[in-house]
């Protein structure tokens, strides 16, 4: 930290305001807000931070600040400053992203349009919609059902829409507000979530047309009903008070934030908006920065907003002129929980996609090799054991080449020499069998071996490799904590812990490898256990050999289904009635 920074930090006021971080070129790279400027700005230069925030701090050469009269004023000022300066590390709504709305224009002859600009022009706005496609789909349906004009400029002659009964033709008919009011009212109710009334009316018209044998007209009404169903099929009834509200939830992990906004209109969840981004400050502060930017220029707001936390909400209700609640229990709390869970799932999906990105994966493999001091581990082989109290013990090996699974190289092992639940000896047997064969057949050896376990597992593997086979291959183990989550990486024997951050690409790579080998081992164990259970149940029945046993296994799949089958079902497999009755009798009575 340079001398100027130290001096300016000591002079920071004990007041709310905004701060602007600058790099060595004087460019503003981050804008933040604070209830107490002194505490917030100093926190960047004290204590430990994750790698992402460290990069921000490493670029800070100077800062300036603006004192405000309240935290709410600081929130609004921050929003303006982000839009003005477009700082590199503020990645939320700095691109002025706006969401689409459906608008009923305030013209003498109104029409429907999709717009991203909300202005006070006498029109009615509905939304926001998560994407323009959803808004266009809904508008298209409304255009078919309601005869508002479709053209921007009124022509001199009627068009096709008039002949399709989709326009009142103000071009040739004298129309006034009273002609449009019932139509506009119905569209308003529909866009506010009241679909049932309109659907029922169309259903009645369809039945009337059908009764009059006007099947072509009935088909039109049917298609319109299908259109309504398609628009609302993903919508969920969430409340019975019909209050228009926005429900907010967020989730943070590994330096990233995911935000979900549910737009509930007329008691139905009609739309949601999603955002994910890396955040650099306090999670609650950055959440409310996004929240403020979302509503900053929006003139269409719900009657009620539900928020997941009270911290940072001071002054928001007065600014928005909207009821703001932080529910602690009941149905509204469940809505918040649903938004938070969706935010979590969305972020987890993003991490999974990030992990699959080839460039990131290659970099993760390279970084892992550097951390372990073994060069580039292009081929990684991982082992895991699976058994239930020592019964049907199996092991599995998966191969990752350049950070990606190479499934044709996967191998399964049935434990042959170990009695009882001895994980270490099972690992010894499998590693011994794997690499004796590799030596005999001159197979490719891995650059790194990973075992699902801690120091004891590593020691067992290293002993077999070095002392029995004369192989010197790096071995590391992945130990879990008390909640069965990957927590530590150990290397070599005697083992040393290799520090690894949970938000690093290397950690995600190891986690993927561990999950994959565990999945493969568990799947193999379940298959083996199922076959063994089936085999032991059929072994004592005279007339059932290997061929018939496989036939029964393939057809029925389980003992339960064999017990429940009829003699006729066995007969269809070519098994005689007498033998079929013996099989059914034996299986149904074996547990008595």
Secondary structure, DSSP 4 states (H G I P E B T S, - for coil): --HHHHHHHHT--SS-EEEEEE-TTS-EEEEEEESSHHHHHHHTTSS---HHHHHHHHH--EEEEEE-SSHHHHHHHHHHHHHHH--TT--SSTT----EEEEE--SSS--EEEES----SS-EEEEEESSHHHHHHHHHHHHHHS-----SS--SS--HHHHTT----TTTS---HHHHHHHHHHHHHHHTT--HHHHHHHHHHHHHHHHTT-HHHHHHHHHHHHHHHHHHTT-EE--SS---EEEEEEEEETTEEEEEEEEEETTEEEEEEEEEEE--S-HHHHHHHHHHHHHHT-----SEEE-S-STT-TTHHHHHTSEEE---SHHHHHHHHHHHHHHHHHHHHHHHHHHH-HHHHHHHHHHHHHHHTS----EEEEEEEEEETTEEEEEEEEEEETTEE-GGG-EEEE--S--SS-HHHHHHHHHHHHHHHHHHTTPPPPSEEEESS-HHHHHHHHIIIIIIS-----EEEEEE-TTS-EEEEEETTTTEE----TTSHHHHHHHHHHHHHHHHHHHHHHHHHHHHHHHHHHTTSTT--HHHHHHHHHHH-SHHHHHH--HHHHHTTT--HHHHHHHHHHHHHTT-
